[in-house]
Amino acid sequence: MIRLGGDGCSDLNSPAAAVGGAMRRLVEQVGGMPVVVGNEIQSDSLHAAIMEKICNAW
């Protein structure tokens, strides 16, 4: 998982950063893992959510 900050940055609010957007697809292809933007994390603990994604990747 590559996490791009959910700080309201205009680049992350653009259509290219949306699920299936051009920027997001590029980052996922280069990084080899799904992109998760801050507001898409559904967990009480960010750290726990990251660890869960990494552990379930294999």
C-alpha positions as CSV (number, residue, x, y, z in Angstrom):
1,M,0.0,0.0,0.0
2,I,1.2,3.5,-0.8
3,R,-0.5,6.0,1.3
4,L,-0.9,9.5,-0.2
5,G,-1.8,11.9,2.6
6,G,-5.4,12.9,3.1
7,D,-4.6,16.5,4.0
8,G,-6.9,18.0,1.4
9,C,-4.1,18.5,-1.1
10,S,-5.7,19.6,-4.4
11,D,-3.8,16.9,-6.3
12,L,-5.5,14.2,-4.3
13,N,-8.9,15.8,-4.8
14,S,-8.5,15.7,-8.6
15,P,-10.3,13.2,-10.8
16,A,-6.9,11.7,-11.7
17,A,-6.5,10.6,-8.0
18,A,-9.9,9.0,-7.8
19,V,-10.3,5.2,-7.9
20,G,-9.4,4.3,-11.4
21,G,-7.9,7.7,-12.1
22,A,-4.8,8.2,-14.2
23,M,-2.5,9.3,-11.4
24,R,-3.7,6.6,-9.1
25,R,-3.2,3.9,-11.7
26,L,0.3,5.1,-12.4
27,V,1.3,5.1,-8.8
28,E,-0.2,1.6,-8.3
29,Q,1.6,0.3,-11.3
30,V,5.0,1.7,-10.3
31,G,4.6,0.8,-6.7
32,G,3.1,-2.6,-7.3
33,M,0.5,-2.1,-4.5
34,P,-2.9,-0.4,-4.2
35,V,-3.1,3.2,-3.3
36,V,-5.2,4.1,-0.3
37,V,-6.0,7.8,0.3
38,G,-6.6,9.0,3.8
39,N,-10.4,9.2,3.7
40,E,-10.6,5.7,2.3
41,I,-9.1,4.1,5.5
42,Q,-11.9,2.6,7.5
43,S,-10.1,1.8,10.8
44,D,-9.7,3.3,14.3
45,S,-6.0,3.0,14.0
46,L,-4.0,4.1,10.9
47,H,-1.1,2.0,11.9
48,A,-3.2,-1.1,12.4
49,A,-4.9,-0.6,9.0
50,I,-1.5,-0.4,7.3
51,M,-0.2,-3.5,9.0
52,E,-3.4,-5.4,8.1
53,K,-3.1,-4.5,4.4
54,I,0.6,-5.5,4.4
55,C,-0.1,-8.8,6.2
56,N,-2.9,-9.6,3.8
57,A,-1.0,-8.8,0.7
58,W,0.6,-12.2,0.4
